Amino acid sequence: MSNDNKTGITFTVYMRHEGRVTVPKELRDAYNLKEGDLVECQIRKIK
């Protein structure tokens, strides 16, 4: 992994139906994320 993939990125999303969240397409493309990939998430309510 490159340093960019290890440090990651912070972004804001809204909680959707049944607790789902969506990673923006621009980030999925930038990180080459595909269905079935395991990603690390950190949750913090900001509003």
C-alpha positions as CSV (number, residue, x, y, z in Angstrom):
1,M,0.0,0.0,0.0
2,S,1.1,3.5,-0.7
3,N,1.1,6.1,2.1
4,D,-2.1,7.6,0.7
5,N,-3.9,4.3,1.2
6,K,-2.6,3.9,4.7
7,T,-3.4,7.4,5.9
8,G,-6.9,7.5,4.3
9,I,-9.2,10.4,4.1
10,T,-12.0,12.0,6.2
11,F,-15.3,12.8,4.6
12,T,-18.9,13.4,5.7
13,V,-21.9,11.3,4.8
14,Y,-25.5,11.1,5.9
15,M,-26.9,7.9,7.4
16,R,-29.3,6.3,4.9
17,H,-32.0,3.7,5.1
18,E,-31.3,0.8,7.6
19,G,-28.1,2.5,8.7
20,R,-26.3,2.4,5.4
21,V,-23.7,5.0,4.4
22,T,-22.3,5.6,0.9
23,V,-18.7,6.4,0.1
24,P,-18.7,9.1,-2.6
25,K,-17.9,7.8,-6.1
26,E,-14.9,10.2,-6.4
27,L,-13.3,8.5,-3.4
28,R,-14.3,5.0,-4.5
29,D,-12.6,5.7,-7.8
30,A,-9.5,7.3,-6.2
31,Y,-9.0,4.4,-3.9
32,N,-10.1,1.8,-6.5
33,L,-12.7,0.5,-4.1
34,K,-15.0,-2.3,-5.3
35,E,-17.8,-4.4,-3.8
36,G,-16.5,-6.8,-1.3
37,D,-13.4,-4.7,-0.3
38,L,-12.8,-4.4,3.4
39,V,-12.3,-0.8,4.5
40,E,-11.7,0.7,7.9
41,C,-14.3,3.2,9.1
42,Q,-14.3,5.6,12.1
43,I,-17.7,6.9,13.3
44,R,-18.2,10.3,15.0
45,K,-21.5,12.1,15.1
46,I,-20.9,15.8,14.1
47,K,-24.5,17.1,14.1
